[in-house]
Amino acid sequence: MSMHWDIEELAYRAMGKTEKEAEKAINAGDIDEALYEKYEISFDQYSQIVKDLLPFTPQIKGGLTGNLFHAFVDVKQERAIVKVYAKADENA
């Protein structure tokens, strides 16, 4: 999946939708309208906020690779929704 898709999923999940409801909404293509109704911001603005906040999320270790990521996670499903690689100098 692309980061664009992942950020859309995060937006819908933050708005209270389940994973399946989020997937259906993403496929319908209504993210800009939904974000504006809820937060009065565009998808581009929401994406930038998510990207700016990712470094402040805890680091998690990828199960298969062992790589470190910063991620917004679904704790119940034990999976990352949006993630980026942690920078090497953060571990020092």
C-alpha positions as CSV (number, residue, x, y, z in Angstrom):
1,M,0.0,0.0,0.0
2,S,1.1,3.5,-0.6
3,M,1.6,6.2,2.1
4,H,-1.3,8.1,0.6
5,W,-3.6,5.1,1.2
6,D,-2.2,4.6,4.7
7,I,-2.8,8.3,5.6
8,E,-6.4,8.1,4.3
9,E,-6.9,5.0,6.4
10,L,-5.5,6.8,9.5
11,A,-7.9,9.8,8.8
12,Y,-10.9,7.6,8.6
13,R,-9.8,5.5,11.7
14,A,-9.4,8.8,13.6
15,M,-12.9,9.7,12.6
16,G,-14.2,6.5,14.2
17,K,-14.5,4.1,11.3
18,T,-13.5,0.5,11.4
19,E,-10.8,-0.9,9.1
20,K,-13.5,-2.2,6.7
21,E,-15.4,1.0,6.8
22,A,-12.3,3.0,6.1
23,E,-11.4,0.8,3.1
24,K,-14.9,1.3,1.7
25,A,-14.6,5.1,2.2
26,I,-11.2,5.2,0.6
27,N,-12.4,3.4,-2.4
28,A,-15.3,5.8,-2.7
29,G,-12.8,8.7,-2.9
30,D,-14.5,11.1,-0.4
31,I,-11.5,11.9,1.8
32,D,-11.3,15.6,1.2
33,E,-15.0,16.1,2.0
34,A,-14.8,13.9,5.1
35,L,-11.7,15.8,6.4
36,Y,-13.3,19.1,5.8
37,E,-16.5,18.2,7.5
38,K,-14.7,16.9,10.6
39,Y,-11.6,19.1,10.8
40,E,-12.1,21.9,8.2
41,I,-8.8,20.9,6.5
42,S,-7.8,19.4,3.2
43,F,-6.2,16.0,2.7
44,D,-2.9,17.7,1.9
45,Q,-3.0,19.6,5.2
46,Y,-3.9,16.4,7.1
47,S,-1.0,14.5,5.4
48,Q,1.5,17.2,6.3
49,I,0.3,17.0,10.0
50,V,0.7,13.2,10.0
51,K,4.2,13.4,8.5
52,D,5.2,16.1,11.0
53,L,3.9,14.0,13.9
54,L,5.4,10.7,12.9
55,P,8.8,11.4,14.4
56,F,7.1,11.9,17.8
57,T,5.5,8.4,17.8
58,P,7.2,5.6,19.6
59,Q,9.6,3.4,17.6
60,I,8.5,-0.1,16.8
61,K,10.5,-3.0,15.4
62,G,9.4,-4.6,12.1
63,G,8.5,-8.2,12.8
64,L,10.1,-9.7,9.6
65,T,13.0,-7.3,9.0
66,G,13.8,-6.0,12.5
67,N,14.0,-2.5,11.1
68,L,12.9,0.4,13.4
69,F,10.0,2.6,12.4
70,H,8.0,5.4,13.8
71,A,4.3,4.5,13.4
72,F,0.7,5.2,14.1
73,V,-0.6,1.8,15.1
74,D,-3.8,-0.2,15.6
75,V,-3.0,-1.7,19.0
76,K,-5.8,-4.2,18.9
77,Q,-4.8,-5.6,15.5
78,E,-1.1,-5.2,16.3
79,R,-0.3,-3.5,13.0
80,A,1.1,-0.2,11.8
81,I,-1.3,2.1,9.9
82,V,1.2,4.7,8.8
83,K,5.0,4.2,9.3
84,V,8.3,5.7,8.3
85,Y,11.8,4.4,9.0
86,A,13.4,5.7,12.1
87,K,16.6,7.6,11.5
88,A,19.8,5.9,12.6
89,D,20.9,8.8,14.8
90,E,17.8,8.6,16.9
91,N,19.0,5.3,18.5
92,A,22.2,6.9,19.9
